[in-house]
Amino acid sequence: MAAIQASSLSYSSSSSRRLGIGIEATLQAPKLQPNKLILPRFPARDMIEELNLTSGYNTTTTTTLKESKPSCDTTRDFDLLKSNSNVVSELYAVMEAVADRVEMHTNIGEQRNNWNHLLLTSINAITLTAATMVGLAATTCGTGTPLLALKLSSTLLYSAATGMLVVMNKIQPSQLAEEQRNAARLFKQLQREIQTTLAIGTPTERDVKDAMDKVLALDRAYPLPLLGTMLEKFPATVEPAVWWPKQPPQKELGGGNREKKGSNGWNAKLEEEMRQILGVLKRKDTEEYLRLSKLALKVNKALAISGPLLMGLAAVGSALVGSAFQHQAPWAVFLGVSAGALAAIVNTMEHGGQVGMVFEMYRSNAGFFRLMEESIGSTLKEREVEKRENGELFEMKVALQLGRSLSELRDLAASSFYSSKSHGETTEEFASKLF
């Protein structure tokens, strides 16, 4: 028992001695001076930026905790976006109006084409019926009721056919139908242009104004109503059809910036090529189709006068059949039958052959070449090359409109240039291969 107490005393004394040594060692340790501790100073950066730098990325993301106010650039961008949205809405409104006009002109064109067929068939049937009645009246003996009925019926039929033919020759249904077909085609072309503008570029107010001007120009060129606004079917002077807005006149053909080769796709060689194409269009294509238009107009005018005249003579002959003037009776029968048959032939040639439609087709083709002339001329008159359409694109469009490849277009320009310079003569080749 005494041994256990002695060991416990010795253990406690040794433990207290070690504890005292530890405490003393701790108390004697040098004190740290906080003010003498120097820490590295880092630039004020975002945590994400620091991670990006330590990871080896060059791009940094800056996060701003403060609420930023909208800048002037943001306000300007918002106003521009709003303005662009208004322009797009306006262009869609114009495109809807164009689509409606396409439908109207298509329907009216079909209606007027039906007029041509129905009136032609009806007038020819009436004419041939009246001529048959005149022949039957001539074979009827005496001057009784059968002769009077045949004479009266044939005269009334001839008179009605004459009036219908005068109206038909005045309005020219085949020409009216061709006008509406052209209008529908051109409105479809305008609709595709607007769709392209909306698809590939940022439309502006200028695009909206140009589209509206083209719509109004087409409305003036191809009116829908007949009374008051119908185009003159037998004009005193033949002019190409004009369905585009008038462009402001410019002084002379500009040379552009010749020192900057290839500026916006233009250079001196391309400008000279376009000038030669412009000359060929004026000398050959436009003049040829104007000549054909005048020829078709003369033929149509002659047929339009001959038809009602022959029909009127047939009506007079039918009225004189079996009259008291026996020496005039054979001539009356001959006039009533032969003049009616000739009137049917002339009517078939005029409206069955659609001579009015041919005249309008030639006039429209002349207008197409006149439009190409103005397009090329106005492009070359623009002094600032950067404001022009891209030269390579413009050359491709001209080649496609004329039905040629780029090499054929350049060959045509070269042949026109050399023939005019070396021999003083113009080329006999037409610019277009389509018409």
C-alpha positions as semicolon CSV with decimal commas, in nm:
position;residue;x (nm);y (nm);z (nm)
1;M;0,000;0,000;0,000
2;A;0,283;0,235;0,085
3;A;0,456;0,138;-0,241
4;I;0,149;0,233;-0,451
5;Q;0,130;0,577;-0,290
6;A;0,500;0,634;-0,345
7;S;0,474;0,551;-0,718
8;S;0,174;0,777;-0,766
9;L;0,352;1,064;-0,597
10;S;0,656;1,017;-0,816
11;Y;0,440;1,007;-1,137
12;S;0,252;1,326;-1,041
13;S;0,574;1,506;-0,963
14;S;0,726;1,405;-1,295
15;S;0,412;1,509;-1,485
16;S;0,400;1,846;-1,318
17;R;0,769;1,894;-1,396
18;R;0,714;1,822;-1,771
19;L;0,408;2,048;-1,779
20;G;0,600;2,329;-1,614
21;I;0,879;2,293;-1,867
22;G;0,625;2,304;-2,157
23;I;0,453;2,610;-2,018
24;E;0,781;2,782;-1,963
25;A;0,892;2,700;-2,315
26;T;0,572;2,837;-2,449
27;L;0,598;3,156;-2,251
28;Q;0,956;3,206;-2,362
29;A;0,874;3,169;-2,742
30;P;0,930;3,488;-2,950
31;K;0,621;3,692;-3,005
32;L;0,509;3,763;-3,364
33;Q;0,486;4,128;-3,466
34;P;0,176;4,175;-3,685
35;N;0,287;4,515;-3,804
36;K;0,609;4,370;-3,938
37;L;0,429;4,100;-4,148
38;I;0,449;4,190;-4,520
39;L;0,190;4,027;-4,748
40;P;0,201;4,037;-5,132
41;R;-0,042;4,289;-5,280
42;F;-0,249;4,165;-5,575
43;P;-0,433;4,388;-5,818
44;A;-0,807;4,413;-5,761
45;R;-0,947;4,153;-5,997
46;D;-1,248;3,940;-6,014
47;M;-1,232;3,580;-5,894
48;I;-1,328;3,454;-6,241
49;E;-1,058;3,667;-6,400
50;E;-0,797;3,531;-6,158
51;L;-0,902;3,176;-6,231
52;N;-0,878;3,239;-6,602
53;L;-0,530;3,386;-6,563
54;T;-0,405;3,098;-6,350
55;S;-0,561;2,845;-6,589
56;G;-0,386;2,993;-6,891
57;Y;-0,687;3,149;-7,070
58;N;-0,639;3,484;-7,240
59;T;-1,001;3,587;-7,238
60;T;-1,134;3,729;-6,916
61;T;-1,483;3,791;-6,799
62;T;-1,548;4,105;-6,603
63;T;-1,843;4,109;-6,370
64;T;-1,968;4,444;-6,255
65;L;-2,158;4,440;-5,933
66;K;-2,277;4,794;-5,960
67;E;-2,594;4,863;-6,154
68;S;-2,496;5,031;-6,483
69;K;-2,710;5,291;-6,653
70;P;-2,796;5,253;-7,026
71;S;-2,543;5,434;-7,241
72;C;-2,608;5,654;-7,545
73;D;-2,495;5,372;-7,779
74;T;-2,752;5,136;-7,630
75;T;-3,027;5,393;-7,677
76;R;-2,917;5,455;-8,032
77;D;-2,914;5,083;-8,109
78;F;-3,262;5,047;-7,963
79;D;-3,393;5,334;-8,177
80;L;-3,228;5,182;-8,485
81;L;-3,384;4,843;-8,413
82;K;-3,725;5,003;-8,368
83;S;-3,687;5,198;-8,693
84;N;-3,578;4,885;-8,878
85;S;-3,881;4,700;-8,740
86;N;-4,109;4,973;-8,876
87;V;-3,943;4,954;-9,218
88;V;-3,986;4,575;-9,227
89;S;-4,354;4,613;-9,137
90;E;-4,402;4,868;-9,414
91;L;-4,233;4,644;-9,669
92;Y;-4,457;4,355;-9,568
93;A;-4,760;4,583;-9,614
94;V;-4,640;4,675;-9,963
95;M;-4,581;4,309;-10,043
96;E;-4,936;4,220;-9,937
97;A;-5,073;4,490;-10,168
98;V;-4,857;4,356;-10,451
99;A;-4,983;4,001;-10,394
100;D;-5,341;4,128;-10,407
101;R;-5,273;4,304;-10,737
102;V;-5,122;3,987;-10,880
103;E;-5,445;3,804;-10,804
104;M;-5,663;4,080;-10,949
105;H;-5,468;4,110;-11,274
106;T;-5,458;3,733;-11,316
107;N;-5,834;3,699;-11,274
108;I;-5,916;3,994;-11,500
109;G;-5,672;3,867;-11,762
110;E;-5,852;3,532;-11,774
111;Q;-6,187;3,709;-11,795
112;R;-6,080;3,926;-12,089
113;N;-5,928;3,630;-12,266
114;N;-6,268;3,460;-12,235
115;W;-6,426;3,774;-12,380
116;N;-6,210;3,740;-12,688
117;H;-6,306;3,376;-12,749
118;L;-6,677;3,423;-12,675
119;L;-6,718;3,739;-12,884
120;L;-6,523;3,590;-13,174
121;T;-6,735;3,274;-13,175
122;S;-7,062;3,462;-13,133
123;I;-6,999;3,720;-13,405
124;N;-6,882;3,459;-13,654
125;A;-7,186;3,241;-13,582
126;I;-7,422;3,538;-13,626
127;T;-7,250;3,643;-13,948
128;L;-7,261;3,300;-14,108
129;T;-7,625;3,255;-14,003
130;A;-7,718;3,587;-14,164
131;A;-7,532;3,496;-14,485
132;T;-7,721;3,164;-14,501
133;M;-8,052;3,347;-14,460
134;V;-7,962;3,580;-14,747
135;G;-7,897;3,281;-14,972
136;L;-8,227;3,121;-14,871
137;A;-8,410;3,448;-14,933
138;A;-8,271;3,460;-15,285
139;T;-8,407;3,114;-15,362
140;T;-8,755;3,198;-15,229
141;C;-9,001;3,272;-15,506
142;G;-9,220;3,580;-15,493
143;T;-9,230;3,847;-15,230
144;G;-9,438;3,677;-14,970
145;T;-9,398;3,635;-14,599
146;P;-9,107;3,383;-14,614
147;L;-8,895;3,627;-14,814
148;L;-8,976;3,916;-14,582
149;A;-8,896;3,710;-14,272
150;L;-8,560;3,594;-14,409
151;K;-8,468;3,944;-14,523
152;L;-8,560;4,100;-14,191
153;S;-8,384;3,833;-13,988
154;S;-8,061;3,854;-14,191
155;T;-8,059;4,233;-14,177
156;L;-8,109;4,235;-13,801
157;L;-7,837;3,975;-13,751
158;Y;-7,592;4,167;-13,968
159;S;-7,670;4,491;-13,786
160;A;-7,620;4,331;-13,445
161;A;-7,296;4,168;-13,557
162;T;-7,172;4,501;-13,692
163;G;-7,234;4,676;-13,359
164;M;-7,070;4,397;-13,161
165;L;-6,771;4,396;-13,395
166;V;-6,724;4,773;-13,360
167;V;-6,717;4,741;-12,981
168;M;-6,484;4,442;-12,998
169;N;-6,245;4,622;-13,231
170;K;-6,248;4,923;-13,003
171;I;-6,153;4,745;-12,681
172;Q;-5,937;4,469;-12,839
173;P;-5,994;4,190;-12,581
174;S;-5,680;3,998;-12,682
175;Q;-5,469;4,308;-12,620
176;L;-5,643;4,368;-12,287
177;A;-5,566;4,010;-12,181
178;E;-5,199;4,055;-12,276
179;E;-5,181;4,375;-12,073
180;Q;-5,312;4,196;-11,765
181;R;-5,073;3,905;-11,815
182;N;-4,781;4,148;-11,834
183;A;-4,905;4,330;-11,523
184;A;-4,938;4,005;-11,326
185;R;-4,588;3,897;-11,431
186;L;-4,433;4,232;-11,336
187;F;-4,612;4,245;-11,001
188;K;-4,483;3,893;-10,926
189;Q;-4,134;4,011;-11,013
190;L;-4,173;4,306;-10,776
191;Q;-4,298;4,072;-10,503
192;R;-3,987;3,856;-10,542
193;E;-3,766;4,164;-10,525
194;I;-3,923;4,269;-10,195
195;Q;-3,882;3,917;-10,057
196;T;-3,515;3,921;-10,155
197;T;-3,466;4,259;-9,988
198;L;-3,619;4,126;-9,668
199;A;-3,418;3,805;-9,680
200;I;-3,061;3,918;-9,752
201;G;-3,034;4,275;-9,630
202;T;-3,138;4,538;-9,382
203;P;-3,420;4,733;-9,553
204;T;-3,431;5,110;-9,532
205;E;-3,687;5,381;-9,593
206;R;-3,546;5,415;-9,944
207;D;-3,643;5,054;-10,018
208;V;-4,000;5,121;-9,904
209;K;-4,024;5,435;-10,119
210;D;-3,885;5,255;-10,425
211;A;-4,130;4,967;-10,382
212;M;-4,427;5,203;-10,352
213;D;-4,313;5,402;-10,658
214;K;-4,290;5,082;-10,860
215;V;-4,640;4,975;-10,753
216;L;-4,789;5,310;-10,854
217;A;-4,601;5,309;-11,186
218;L;-4,739;4,964;-11,267
219;D;-5,090;5,080;-11,178
220;R;-5,055;5,366;-11,427
221;A;-4,904;5,146;-11,698
222;Y;-5,166;4,872;-11,676
223;P;-5,498;5,008;-11,546
224;L;-5,772;4,770;-11,442
225;P;-6,092;4,958;-11,547
226;L;-6,199;5,000;-11,909
227;L;-6,391;5,326;-11,904
228;G;-6,185;5,641;-11,880
229;T;-5,844;5,489;-11,809
230;M;-5,813;5,221;-12,078
231;L;-5,496;5,241;-12,283
232;E;-5,534;5,369;-12,637
233;K;-5,549;5,067;-12,866
234;F;-5,467;5,260;-13,186
235;P;-5,222;5,533;-13,078
236;A;-5,101;5,795;-13,326
237;T;-4,737;5,730;-13,229
238;V;-4,599;5,401;-13,104
239;E;-4,391;5,424;-12,788
240;P;-4,241;5,144;-12,575
241;A;-4,443;5,038;-12,275
242;V;-4,322;5,212;-11,957
243;W;-4,399;5,046;-11,623
244;W;-4,116;5,181;-11,403
245;P;-4,080;5,511;-11,216
246;K;-3,920;5,797;-11,400
247;Q;-3,560;5,853;-11,296
248;P;-3,418;6,204;-11,257
249;P;-3,214;6,302;-11,564
250;Q;-2,837;6,312;-11,528
251;K;-2,591;6,508;-11,738
252;E;-2,357;6,260;-11,899
253;L;-2,200;5,922;-11,860
254;G;-1,953;5,928;-11,577
255;G;-1,618;5,759;-11,587
256;G;-1,622;5,660;-11,224
257;N;-1,294;5,627;-11,036
258;R;-1,071;5,479;-11,304
259;E;-0,761;5,488;-11,090
260;K;-0,904;5,241;-10,838
261;K;-0,900;4,923;-11,040
262;G;-1,163;4,678;-10,930
263;S;-1,333;4,927;-10,700
264;N;-1,673;4,774;-10,615
265;G;-1,626;4,536;-10,907
266;W;-1,594;4,819;-11,164
267;N;-1,305;4,910;-11,391
268;A;-1,252;5,090;-11,720
269;K;-1,291;4,770;-11,925
270;L;-1,627;4,683;-11,772
271;E;-1,755;5,038;-11,822
272;E;-1,658;5,028;-12,188
273;E;-1,826;4,689;-12,224
274;M;-2,150;4,828;-12,078
275;R;-2,134;5,127;-12,315
276;Q;-2,106;4,896;-12,614
277;I;-2,400;4,684;-12,493
278;L;-2,601;5,002;-12,443
279;G;-2,528;5,108;-12,800
280;V;-2,632;4,770;-12,943
281;L;-2,959;4,780;-12,746
282;K;-3,045;5,123;-12,884
283;R;-2,947;5,053;-13,244
284;K;-3,082;4,702;-13,284
285;D;-3,322;4,559;-13,026
286;T;-3,531;4,862;-12,930
287;E;-3,555;4,992;-13,286
288;E;-3,646;4,650;-13,426
289;Y;-3,930;4,593;-13,182
290;L;-4,061;4,943;-13,233
291;R;-4,068;4,873;-13,606
292;L;-4,254;4,546;-13,550
293;S;-4,498;4,725;-13,318
294;K;-4,578;4,981;-13,588
295;L;-4,627;4,706;-13,844
296;A;-4,862;4,510;-13,616
297;L;-5,055;4,830;-13,542
298;K;-5,104;4,902;-13,913
299;V;-5,229;4,549;-13,980
300;N;-5,461;4,561;-13,680
301;K;-5,600;4,900;-13,781
302;A;-5,668;4,780;-14,137
303;L;-5,848;4,470;-14,011
304;A;-6,044;4,669;-13,752
305;I;-6,179;4,900;-14,024
306;S;-6,242;4,628;-14,283
307;G;-6,446;4,400;-14,058
308;P;-6,732;4,638;-13,964
309;L;-6,729;4,787;-14,318
310;L;-6,783;4,449;-14,479
311;M;-7,046;4,362;-14,220
312;G;-7,235;4,686;-14,294
313;L;-7,226;4,617;-14,670
314;A;-7,363;4,269;-14,606
315;A;-7,649;4,421;-14,404
316;V;-7,732;4,658;-14,692
317;G;-7,721;4,374;-14,945
318;S;-7,952;4,158;-14,735
319;A;-8,202;4,443;-14,713
320;L;-8,207;4,483;-15,092
321;V;-8,274;4,117;-15,169
322;G;-8,605;4,083;-15,355
323;S;-8,656;4,458;-15,389
324;A;-8,846;4,625;-15,668
325;F;-8,519;4,703;-15,843
326;Q;-8,479;4,370;-16,015
327;H;-8,152;4,471;-16,177
328;Q;-8,005;4,526;-15,830
329;A;-8,132;4,201;-15,686
330;P;-7,846;3,976;-15,812
331;W;-7,590;4,222;-15,681
332;A;-7,774;4,246;-15,352
333;V;-7,762;3,870;-15,303
334;F;-7,395;3,859;-15,398
335;L;-7,316;4,146;-15,163
336;G;-7,518;4,001;-14,876
337;V;-7,352;3,659;-14,895
338;S;-6,994;3,735;-15,001
339;A;-6,949;4,043;-14,781
340;G;-7,074;3,848;-14,479
341;A;-6,833;3,563;-14,549
342;L;-6,542;3,806;-14,593
343;A;-6,636;3,981;-14,269
344;A;-6,618;3,650;-14,084
345;I;-6,277;3,581;-14,236
346;V;-6,143;3,925;-14,141
347;N;-6,282;3,893;-13,788
348;T;-6,116;3,555;-13,748
349;M;-5,783;3,690;-13,873
350;E;-5,795;3,987;-13,639
351;H;-5,921;3,836;-13,316
352;G;-5,850;3,469;-13,375
353;G;-5,493;3,562;-13,469
354;Q;-5,489;3,805;-13,173
355;V;-5,317;4,083;-13,368
356;G;-5,381;4,323;-13,079
357;M;-5,199;4,088;-12,845
358;V;-4,906;4,073;-13,088
359;F;-4,888;4,453;-13,095
360;E;-4,886;4,470;-12,716
361;M;-4,622;4,197;-12,698
362;Y;-4,389;4,387;-12,933
363;R;-4,452;4,712;-12,745
364;S;-4,377;4,541;-12,414
365;N;-4,054;4,394;-12,551
366;A;-3,946;4,739;-12,668
367;G;-4,021;4,866;-12,318
368;F;-3,806;4,589;-12,170
369;F;-3,507;4,699;-12,377
370;R;-3,575;5,063;-12,297
371;L;-3,569;4,973;-11,927
372;M;-3,233;4,799;-11,974
373;E;-3,100;5,108;-12,150
374;E;-3,205;5,332;-11,863
375;S;-3,066;5,091;-11,605
376;I;-2,725;5,069;-11,772
377;G;-2,718;5,441;-11,847
378;S;-2,811;5,550;-11,494
379;T;-2,551;5,313;-11,348
380;L;-2,274;5,453;-11,570
381;K;-2,382;5,811;-11,496
382;E;-2,319;5,759;-11,127
383;R;-1,980;5,921;-11,065
384;E;-1,911;5,759;-10,729
385;V;-1,833;5,396;-10,798
386;E;-1,912;5,288;-10,442
387;K;-2,272;5,401;-10,483
388;R;-2,322;5,178;-10,787
389;E;-2,435;4,821;-10,781
390;N;-2,146;4,578;-10,769
391;G;-1,994;4,559;-11,116
392;E;-1,960;4,181;-11,137
393;L;-2,316;4,131;-11,014
394;F;-2,447;4,395;-11,257
395;E;-2,267;4,229;-11,550
396;M;-2,416;3,892;-11,458
397;K;-2,767;4,040;-11,440
398;V;-2,732;4,203;-11,783
399;A;-2,606;3,877;-11,933
400;L;-2,897;3,678;-11,789
401;Q;-3,155;3,934;-11,902
402;L;-3,019;3,912;-12,256
403;G;-3,004;3,531;-12,251
404;R;-2,625;3,522;-12,282
405;S;-2,330;3,388;-12,085
406;L;-2,063;3,625;-11,957
407;S;-1,823;3,524;-12,234
408;E;-2,092;3,579;-12,501
409;L;-2,171;3,920;-12,356
410;R;-1,805;4,022;-12,367
411;D;-1,770;3,890;-12,722
412;L;-2,072;4,097;-12,828
413;A;-1,923;4,411;-12,673
414;A;-1,587;4,342;-12,834
415;S;-1,735;4,281;-13,181
416;S;-1,941;4,600;-13,154
417;F;-1,633;4,799;-13,048
418;Y;-1,405;4,672;-13,325
419;S;-1,668;4,699;-13,599
420;S;-1,741;5,060;-13,507
421;K;-1,373;5,156;-13,476
422;S;-1,220;4,976;-13,771
423;H;-1,490;4,981;-14,037
424;G;-1,724;5,248;-13,906
425;E;-2,014;5,000;-13,918
426;T;-2,229;4,861;-13,643
427;T;-2,270;4,493;-13,568
428;E;-2,571;4,317;-13,716
429;E;-2,615;4,092;-13,413
430;F;-2,894;4,163;-13,170
431;A;-2,811;4,197;-12,803
432;S;-3,089;3,969;-12,682
433;K;-3,126;3,601;-12,755
434;L;-3,457;3,564;-12,575
435;F;-3,698;3,751;-12,806
